[in-house]
Structures are given as structure tokens and as C-alpha cells.
Amino acid sequence: MPRPFALPDLGEGLTEAEIVKVLVGEGDVVAEDAPLLEVETDKATVEIPSPFAGRVARVHIQPGQTVKVGEVLVTFDDSSAVGAGHGGGGRGRGASEPHSPRTPPPAPSPLPRRQPATVANVSEQPLAHAAGGSERAAASAPAMATGTGVGVGPVPATPATRRLARELGVDLRVVRATGPAGRVTDDDVRAATSGSASRSSSLAAEVVAPAQRGQAVAEPGAAAPTRGGAAAERAQVAKPLAPIGAEAPPLPRFEQWGPVQRQPLSHLRRTIAERMALSATLIPHVTHFDRADVTELDAIIRRSVEPARERGLVLTLTSFLLKAAALALKEHPQFNASLDGAAGELILKRYYHLGVAVATERGLIVPVIRDVDRKPLVQLQRELATLAQRVREGKATLDDLRGGTFTITNIGALGGTGAIPIINYPEAAILGVARAREEPVVLEGRIVPRTLLPISLTFDHRVADGADGARFAAAIVRRLERPEQLLLDW
């Protein structure tokens, strides 16, 4: 009996994804957990692995197509198993075999849904310048009971969890699942490793450098690989934005005044547009402006260039901003919150996972650094550099981008004297940072040059008043002006 494989629930309330690359063709023999295709979701580009070994009977999708969760992507024959020679390569594609024509996807099949969770402007800048151990198993092996009612088949897990399992050498079939509908979570995978023996040095090296793996993101308009090696243009279909609030009036016919060109929005750009419209429509934004005297902080960063380089990193302003903001949030918890309007409650988060806006060629993406309040500056800087690199290379996972409680957007590298960013919904506030400049300041009756950093705090006026915003911004400024307090863990 043919075995269909549908787009799995990717978590975070995601309901659809755009196909970026199809990595297999009809007739290919693939190993379990081998990459089938790349999809772009609202948050990142992720690789979808094969849930079992077998021969691809039919590929139902093509690059540029948007598919819903539950739509069938690939159908496998039940009679083909992957030989030992395919275990490492992932697929045994015959380059001379022609593509079979694509067929429209059948009606979607329901999948167990995960409860939705909550998941704006450039990368960090130096202040001085800008102021499978293996999840693979035989296809015939029975799956462990996971609460889904399925005796044999793929273990329910998101692509990010599958990747974590490969990195840690955990077989998902023997992991005790605690997630909704019997899904294996990241914590389940980590718990399965707690009593295991030390992994081999080669696997350890693989875990240390996870950013070395993965494939580059296909830009809109880029050619998609075909089995014969020839390039096929990636189809782009324009889709309307989801309606938010009042309906926009019809546009005039611009062609009457001159030539125009219509360009379909990429999936990521359409998502950004919808989320910005959602935030601006639902949240009454208010912005407080301030400036921090970062002369001493600038001097510390300059003096620390060599010590930081010895540790393999470049110390930047953004790591200090992260630490200062996290500590200030502990004093002003209403800015580390989300408003539940339906319940009439303010959800105060007792963890401090801060997002940093990173500009990429595809659009703005906000990776999240977790537990910022508990990590020293060196660790924050190292995680920040690694995350930003993964995002720009298109290798960020969904786990890298979700769970943020507060966002920092640093436009200093591009110049400007200030900005009013839009809140990253459903968060309650966002910190904007512009370029630091040396300016004359009256200090103890004398005019002296000082380095001043403009900041803007935009927040939800439903959860805090102007005075609250001024006090929170002052708490951040105070820490930036006394950087020695931020260096206690250095």
C-alpha cells in the first residue's frame, strides 16, 4: 500500500509553508531522515526529513507552491527499502531519469494540532564604528507508543526536534514523548541523553558546530535543482495579504500615468507585512526617546578588542544592550509581558528571552537569545554572533526564532538619529537604537566631548503609561552609563 507523507505540524501555530526546494524525484530511493525538501514558513526556512525509508512513488509539490499543514507532499512505495549504502547519503537519485509530471495534491488529511505559542532592525554593530548516533531505524521496525494511535510510522516531532535528535545521537523511536498529541519535544530529546554515555569525538565536534550544517536558502527567483542538473525557474504566485481591520480602498490604475511592474511578494515579505499590520492595528503604540552617555562603554569596548579576540569573538554594543535590557526588565516586568485582551489579563513572563532584529536579503528576521539575564557578556556575544550568522545563511531553525519576550533593533550601522520601530506582536515593547555620535556636553561646568547613544522605547500603551516607559528607559540608560556593572561576569 502506498504511504503518503503530508506536511507535518511545524508548531508555533504555523498553518502553511512555501516550497523552496524539492530534493528528491520520483523513483528515488531515500533513507529514513534523509532530506526531502526545504520549506519556508512564517519564521524560517527548514528542511523536512523523510519519515521512513523507501522509494518515492510520486512528488505532489513543486518549488514556489504554498501548501497547508496536512497536504500530501510525497507518496512512497511500500515495497522499497533503503540498503545499507544509502544510510549516509540520504538518497540514491538517478541523474538520467526524467521527471514525471507534477500532479495536484489530494485533499488534506487532518493532523493533530499543537496549541499555538507566541513566537524589527539590523545586526549588531561594534560601538567604535557605529556606535545521527542515530534516529534512523529500519522502516519495518514498530514505533514506540506515543499516544497518537499510530502503531507504525514516523514519530511525531517537528523538524527542529529531529535535527536536535540527530545532533545528540538520540533515536526518536525510544524517546518518551510528553508533548501534545504524543509529540516528542526538544526537552524529551535532551532528557533521553541525560543517562547516556559520552558520545564519540566526531559527534561532539558535530554538535559544537551545528551552524556548519544545512543548505543555503533559495532566494526568490533562484533556480531550483532538478534531477537532470538543469535549472528550472521557481514559480511565484502573488497572494493577497490577510485582511486586518478595515478594508483598504481600491488602488488607482497607475498604468494611466506611466509604465509599471508588478512583483509578487515573497512568502517571508508577505508574512512581515501581515504581522506589522496586525501589530499596528491592535496595539496603541507610544514611543519614549532618550540618550545614553556611552563614553565609558565605548572606551571599554576599545580596550577589550584584544582580550575579546583571544576568546575568538568581537565585542559589540548589542551584547551590552541585551544585558542592560534584561536586567531593566526584571525591575519593570510589565514590559516583559503580553496582554490577553480576551481574558482581561496581563501575562508577566518570568523568563527573559530577547530577540535581536537581523536584516537579511530575504527580509527582517528576529532570532532569540534565551535567559539573557543569567548569561555573562562573553557568552551573549558568542551566541549573538552564531545566531546572526545562521540567520543570514538561511540555517536558522524554528527554535532559534520563537519564544521571545522583548526585542532590540539596532540600526546604528546604517546611520540615522533615531527610529520608531513597530512592536513585535504579541510582545509589549521594543527598543530601537540609532548611531552613537560624539557631541559637546556640559559636564561639571565644562564643555567636553562625550559619546551619546540615541535610544527609543516603543511600548503598548494598554499595559504601561508614559511615566512607566520613561522609568524603564532610564533603567536601561543607567546601566549603559555604568558598564562596569555589566562586566561583573566577564
N, C-alpha and C positions, 0 to 999 in steps of 0.2 A: 504494500500500500504506500503511495507517495506520502512524503512527510513535508507539510508546508511549514515555513518559518516566517512568522509575522513580526512586524516592528514591535519590539518589546516596550513595556512601560519604562521610560527613561528617568522617572522620578521628577520631583520638583513641580508636579502639576503640568508637565510638558505633554502636549496632545498631538504634536506633529513634528516632522523633521523634513529637511530638504536633502535629497540625494546628491552628494558631492562627487563620489567616485564609486563605480562598480568594479570590484577587484576580482570577480570570478565570471566565468561564462558557462553557458550550457554545455554539459559534457565533462566539465572539470571535476576531478576528484579532490576533495578538500579534507583536511584533518579537523578533528574537533578543536575548537578555539582558534582556528586559523581565521585571518581577517576576511570578511565577505565584502564589506563596503564601508564607505565613510559617509556620515550624515552630518548636516549642520542643523543644530537645534537653536532655540532661542538664546542659548548661553554659550555654546562652544561647538567645535567640530569634534565628533567622537567616532571611534572605529567600532563597528558592530562585528563581533566574532561569530563564527559558526557554532551553533549549539551542539552539533554532533558531527560525526564523520560520515562521508557518503559522497555520491555523485550528484552533481547539480543537474536536475532534470529540466528546470525552467527558471529563468530570471524574469520577474514580473515588472521590474522598475528600470529606469534609466536616469543618467545624470540630469539634474535640473528639475526633476519631478518632486513634488511635495506629497508626502504620504502621512496618513494618520496612524496613531497607535492602533495596532490590531490588523492593519492591512498586510497581506501576504507579500513578502519580499522575494523569497526564493523557495522553490519546491525541490526536495531531494528524492532520489530513488531510494527504495528501502533495501535494494539488493547489493549496493556497492559499499564496500568498507575500505578504509584507508590503510594501505600497507605500511610496514614499518618505515619504508623510505620516505613517507610523506610526513612523518611526525614532526620534523624540524622545519620543513619548507612551508608547510601550511597549505599548499595547493599544487596540483600537478596539471598545469594548463598546457594543452597542445596548441602551439602558436599557429599551426596551419589550419586549424578548424575554423570554419566560418561561424559568424554569429547567427543564431536563429532569430527570427523576427520577434520583437517585443510584443507582449500581449497585455491588455489592460488588467489591472489587479482585480481579483474577485472581491466579493462583498467582505467587509472587515469582520473578523471574529472577535468577540469580546475577550478582554484580558482583565485579570484582577488589577484594579487601580490602586495606586498608592495615595495616601492622604496628601494633598498639596502642602508644600512647605514654602517658606519665604526665601526666597533667594533674593563730573561724569566724565585735568582731563587728559592728561598725558602722563608719561612715565616720570620716574624720579629724576632729579637733576642734582649735580653737585652744587652746593651753595656758592662756591668760589666762582662758578661760571654762570650761574643763573640765579643766583640767589633763589617560569614554569615548572621548578620542582614538581609539580605539575597538576594543573586542573584537568589535563587531558586524560581520558579513560576510554576503554573500548566502547564502541557505540552500542553494543548489546548489553552492557552492564546495567543493572537496575539502579535507578536513582533512589537516594535516601528519601524517606517520608518527610515532606516539607509542609504539609498542611494544605496543599493546593489540590489534592485529589488526583494528582497525576502520578502514576507509578513509574513510568519510564519516560525520559525526555530531558530537555535542558533544565538545569537548576535555575529557579527564578533569581536573577541578580542583575543589577544594572551593569552597563559596560565598564563604568569606573570601578565597581567592585570586582568584576572579573579581572581587570588589569591589576588591581591590588593583589588578588589571589595569585596571579602569575608571578608578580614580583616577590611575594613572600613564600612561594612554593607550596601553596595550600590547594588541596583537591576540594573543590566546592561540593562534591557529592558526599563528603563526610563531615561537612560543617553543619552544626546545629543552627537552624535558621530561627531568628526571633523577630524578623521584620513583618510588616503587614502582608497577609495572604501567603505566609510561608516564605517570604523573600529573604535571601541572605544579604545582610548588611555589611558595611565595612567593619563595624565593631565585632560582628560574628567572625569575620576572617582573622582579625587581629587576635581575638580570643583563642582561635584554633592554633595560633602559633606560640601561645604562652608556655606550653609544656613541651614543645618540640625541641629537638637537638639543634645545635648550631648548623647553619646552612654552609654549603661549600663556599670557598673564597670567590669562585666565579659568580655565584648567585649573589653574594654580598656586594660584589662590585657592581652588579646589575642594579641592585636596589639603591646603592649610593647615587647612581646617576640615571634616574628614570627619565630625565629630560632628553637623554640621548636617543630614546626610542620614539616610535611613532612616525607618521608621514606628514609631509607638508600639506597645508591647506590649499585646495584648488581655488584660485581667485575666480570671481565671476567672469565668464567669458573664456576661461582657460580650457585647453583641450583635455578631454577625458581619455584615459588609456583604453585601447581596445585589444582584443586578443591577438590580432594580427600585427600589432605595433603601430598601426595608423592612428592618427588623431581625429576625433570627431568633436565638432563644436558642441559645447554644453548648452542645452536648450534653456532659455529663460522665458518664463511666462509672467507677465505682470499680474499681480493680485492686489485687490483693494485692501486698504488698511481697515482694521476692525473699527467699527464706529464707537466713538467715545463722546458722550454728552450730546450736545446739539449737532444737528446735521449741517455740514458745510454747504454753502450755496454753490451752485454750479459755476465753473470757471468760464471766463470768456473764451472765445475762439481766437487763440493767439496767432493762428496762421494768417489772419487777415492783416496783420501788421508786418509780417516777415516770416522767413523760414524758421522752423522749429524742429527739434529732435526729441523723441520720447524714449526714455531709457528705463527699463523695468528696475524696480528696487530689488536689491539682493535680499535674501531671507533675513540676514542679520540687520541690514539697514531698515527693513520694514518693521522688525521687532523693536529696534531702538525707537523708531518713530511712534509706534503704538504705546510703548511704555512711557515715553516722555509726555505724550498727550494725556495718558492716564494720570501721571503724577501731577501735571499742571492743572488738570481738570478737577481732581479730587482733593488736592492739598492746597490750602491757602498759604502760599509761600511768603515769608518775610526774611529780610537779609540785614544782618548787622556787620558793619565794617570796622576794622581795627588795624593797627600796625604794631609789629613786634620789633624791638631793637635787638637784632641778632648779631651785633658786632662781636660779642664774645663767642657765640656759637660759630660764627664764620672763622674766627681765629682757631678754635678747637679743631674744626674740620681740616683747616690748612695744616695745623701741626700734626694731625693724625694721618696724613696721607701715607707716610712710610710705614708706620706701625700697622695700619689697615692693610696696606699692600702685602706686608709679610703674612697676614692672615688670609690672603687670597681674595680681598674684596676692596671696593671703592666706597668709602663712607660718603653718604649723601644727606641732603637736608630731609628727604622724605622719611628716613628712618627715625629722625628726631621728631618729626611731625606725628608719626604714628604713636610713638611712646608718649608724647605730650598729650595727644588727644585721648588716648586710652586712660591715662591717669585722671584727666579732667572729667571724662565720662563717669568715672567712679564717684566723683563728687556731685555730678549733675546727671542722675540716672534718667531723667525724662527725655534726654537727647539720645539715649541708647535704648530706644523703645519703638513700639509700633502701636498705632491706635486701632482698636477693634470697635469700629463705629456701631456695628450691629449689636454688640454686647454692651456697649457703653463702658468699655474698659480700656485702660492703658496697659499694654503688656511690657513690663520692665524686664529687660534681659540682663541676667546676672553673668553673662559672659561677654567678652569684648573681642569680636572678630571684625577687623577693619578691612574695608575694601579700598583698593588704590586704582584709580582710573588709568588705563593704559591705552594709548592711541595705536591702532594697527591699520594696515592698509585696508582691511575689511570693515573697520568701524571701531567704535569705542567698546572696550571690554573691561570689566572690573573684577580682577582676581581678589581673593580674600585671604588675609593672613590671620590665623586663629590665635586666640589667647595672647594678644599683644601686650596686655598689662603684666604678664608673667615672664616675658622673654627679655633678655638683655639686648642692647642695641646691636651688637655684633651679629647675633642670631637673626634679628629682624632684618638687618641689611642683607644678610646672606639669603634668607627666604625671599625677600623682595626681589633681589636680582634674579634668582632662579625662576620665580613665578612670572616676572615680566618677560623673561626670555621664552618660557614655554608659551605664553600668550602670543607673542609676536610670531613664533614659529608655527602657530596653529596646533599646538600639542596640549593645550590646557584641557583638563578633564572637568566634568560637571562638579566634582567635589572641590576643585580649585575655585569655583565661581559662585558657590552657594553658601548661605548661612551668614552673610554679612549683617552687621548691626549699625554701621556708620561708615561713611565714605569720605575719602580725601581725594581731591582732584588738584593737581599741581601743574599749572600752565606756565610756570616761570621760564621754562626752556624756550617758550615761544614769545616771551615778552609780554607787554601789556601792564597796565597799572591796577587791574582788578577784574573780577568777573562775578556774575550771579548765576551759579550752577543750579540745575534742577535736581530736586531730591530724588534719590534712587529708591523709588517706591518698593516695598512698604516701610522703608526706614523713616526716621523722623527728622534727620538733619544731614547736611553735607558741608564739608569745609573746603573752600576754594582758596588757593594760594597763587599769588602772582610773582613777578620778578622782584627780588631784593635789589635795592639801589642804595648807593652811598649818598647821603643828604646832610646838609648843615643842620645841627641840632644845638639848642641852648642847653648846656649841662653845667650846673653849678656856676651859673653866671658867665660862662664862656661859650662861644660858638665853636663847636668841634664837629668833625665829620663822623657820622655813625651810619651803620648799615641797617636800613629799615625794610621789613618784610610786610607787604600788604596781605591781609587775610580777609575773607568774607565768610561768615557763618549764615547759611540759609537753613531755616528750620520751619517745621509745621506749626503755624500759629494756633492750631487747635490744642496742642499739647504743652505749649510754653508761651509766655509773654515776652515782650521786648526786653524787660529787665532781666529775665532769666537768660535770654540769649546773650546779653551784654556780660553777665557774670560768667557764663560758660566760656565765651570768647576770651575774657580776661584771664581765666584759669589756664587756657592754652598759652596765651601770650606770656604769662608769668613764668611758665616752665621753659619756654623757648629763651627767655631772657636770663634764666639761671640754669644753663645747660649742665653745670656740674652735678645737679641733682639727677639728671637723666643718665649720667655716666657712672652711677654707683655700681652697676653690674658689669662695667666694661672690663 
